[in-house]
Amino acid sequence: MNLRIVELPPARVAFLRHTGPYGPALGDFWRDTFIPWLQANHLDGPTCYGVGLDDPSSTPPEQCRYDACVEVPDGFVADSPAQVVTLPGGRYAVADFRGNARDIGAAWMKMCGEQMPGLGLQFDARPSFERYLPGSRTDPQTGLFSCEICVAVR
């Protein structure tokens, strides 16, 4: 994985939360809940984010929280159950990912467990996330998708 250090700006996002195991269930959540919500709110063009709020190695799977997010303009008002927050900007280690849902966990582990420590990078308390740039969609036939894995660093 090609790792680079990038200064990201803050991003105002609307999100829907999934509580439960990470993995294939998140793909179902995007397909069955988040994408229909995006389309209903005419938000299917901006940058999206996937924010895992809990470490699955120390949090029981049924308690893991994940926010599927989309950038929204300043005047956007979210109807429940959606909420609006600002993802903090700052310094991030960023790696490009292309694969399927079963491979992304390994990519996170390689980046956080091998590459970043090998480069002497220290984690920051800000949230880490997957960033889905406009036009990056899942291929329905292969299940392949692309995103940037963004880890907050000091």
Residue pairs with C-beta under 8 A, 6 or more apart in sequence:
1 95
1 96
1 97
1 107
1 110
1 111
1 115
1 149
2 95
2 96
3 93
3 94
3 95
3 111
3 115
3 116
3 119
4 93
4 94
4 95
5 91
5 92
5 93
5 94
5 121
5 153
6 91
6 92
6 94
6 150
7 89
7 90
7 91
7 92
8 89
8 90
8 92
8 94
8 150
9 89
10 86
10 87
10 88
10 89
11 47
11 49
11 69
11 71
11 86
11 87
11 89
12 71
12 72
12 73
12 74
12 76
12 84
12 85
12 86
13 49
13 69
13 70
13 71
13 72
13 84
13 85
13 86
13 87
14 41
14 43
14 69
14 70
14 72
14 76
14 78
14 82
14 83
14 84
15 51
15 67
15 68
15 69
15 70
15 82
15 83
15 84
15 85
16 29
16 33
16 34
16 37
16 67
16 68
16 81
16 82
17 65
17 66
17 67
17 68
17 81
17 83
18 25
18 26
18 29
18 33
18 65
18 66
18 67
18 68
19 62
19 63
19 64
19 65
19 66
20 61
20 62
20 64
21 56
21 61
21 62
21 64
22 52
22 56
22 61
22 64
22 66
22 105
23 101
23 102
23 105
24 101
24 102
26 50
26 66
26 68
26 101
27 101
27 138
27 143
29 66
29 68
30 50
30 68
30 138
31 138
33 68
34 68
35 44
37 82
38 44
38 48
38 70
43 70
43 72
45 134
46 70
46 71
46 72
46 134
47 70
47 71
47 131
47 132
47 133
47 134
48 68
48 69
48 70
48 71
48 131
48 132
49 67
49 68
49 69
49 70
49 71
49 87
49 129
49 130
49 131
49 132
50 66
50 67
50 68
50 69
50 129
50 130
50 132
50 147
51 66
51 67
51 69
51 87
51 127
51 128
51 129
51 130
52 64
52 65
52 66
52 128
52 129
53 64
53 65
53 66
53 67
53 127
54 63
54 64
54 65
56 64
69 87
69 129
72 78
72 84
76 84
77 84
78 84
87 127
87 129
88 126
88 127
88 152
90 124
90 126
90 152
91 124
91 152
91 153
91 154
92 128
92 150
92 151
92 152
92 153
93 111
93 115
93 116
93 119
93 121
93 150
93 151
93 153
94 131
94 148
94 149
94 150
94 151
95 107
95 111
95 115
95 148
95 149
96 146
96 148
96 149
97 104
97 107
97 130
97 146
97 147
97 148
97 149
98 144
98 145
98 146
99 107
99 144
99 145
100 142
100 143
100 144
100 145
101 143
101 145
104 130
104 147
104 149
107 149
108 149
111 149
111 151
112 123
112 151
116 123
116 151
116 153
121 153
121 154
122 153
122 154
123 151
123 152
123 153
123 154
124 152
124 153
124 154
125 152
126 152
127 152
128 149
128 150
128 151
128 152
129 150
130 147
130 148
130 149
130 150
131 147
131 148
131 150
132 145
132 147
133 147
133 148
136 145
136 146
136 147
137 145
138 144
138 145
139 145
